[in-house]
Amino acid sequence: MKIDRLMGIVTLLLQQDKITAPELARRFEVSRRTINRDIEDICRAGIPIVTTQGYGGGVSIAEGFKLDRSLLTGEELQAILSGVKGLDSVSDTPRFPALAEKLADGNSDDILIDLASHYQGPLTEKIAVIRGVIRDRLPLSFDYYYEKGRCRRILEPCKLVFRWSAWYVWGWCPEREAFRLFKLNRLWNLEQGAEPFEKRGFPPEELDFDRHFSAGTYHLKALFEESERYRLVEEYGPDCCRETQDGLLLERDFASYSNMREWVLSFGGRAEVLEPEELRADLLRQAEVMAKKYRGT
């Protein structure tokens, strides 16, 4: 888009004092005549561009013009490029190589972001479909797998969300008459609807996705063996638990009983639930079922 190109030209001139028009044409893959028109547009926008001819000449911002040259610092530009490179890891149309060629300032690429999962192919296809229906405001139907089985759901998708190390689609669920998050790895057999839906307004607090997981009503109190300290620190920080003579004591709230149960179960016999009593009884039943299966009785 033209506005992107104009912003790119200004950014380059902020990063280096002078650049030739042919070099601008090469970087942005347009003709020399297009670059000349772009320079005229930038001047009309109030940024004086000077063009000098001959050896050592080129395009530059007029000396003495007061423009904040920290608009995009080298570190900020590198952060943008790293973000674009991360998105390329799940995109069907990579954009990083071309953007890096146009805007790179010689800084080393010291950050690697990979947003893909083990199911790279299906994930990329899902993201492409979802971005398309969000753009065209088309409803999306899909099979969704959850703890009670599988169901067919319909969603008016609004945003793709990458949080908690996973991809989600967020939008309005007509069945529940509320905004909902759906995890992409549990979502299969996507089909887009034919009729566009009306754009919905939503209160700002709906975009606080953390409340789906952090603001909980299920309080866990449990002891963990010392060998599990690294996992507790990884998920909740070094101050999440305290040492006792019986082990590492952790107390934490969960938004969902099933999330709390599955999380504790992932520690096997290296965790002991003290509260709630309901969860202690539940885990005992789980252990008895597993014992019967492995003993063959």
Secondary structure, DSSP 8 states (H G I E B T S, - for coil): -HHHHHHHHHHHHHHSS-B-HHHHHHHHT--HHHHHHHHHHHHHTT--EEEE-STT-EEEE-TT----TTTT-HHHHHHHHHHHHHHHTT-SS--HHHHHHHH--S-----------S-HHHHHHHHHHHHHHHHHT--EEEEEEETTEEEEEEEEEEEEEEETTEEEEEEEETTTTEEEEEEGGGEEEEEE-SS--------GGGG-GGGGTSS-SEEEEEEE-GGGHHHHHHHH-TTSEEEETTEEEEEEEES-HHHHHHHHHTTGGGEEEEE-HHHHHHHHHHHHHHHHHHHT-
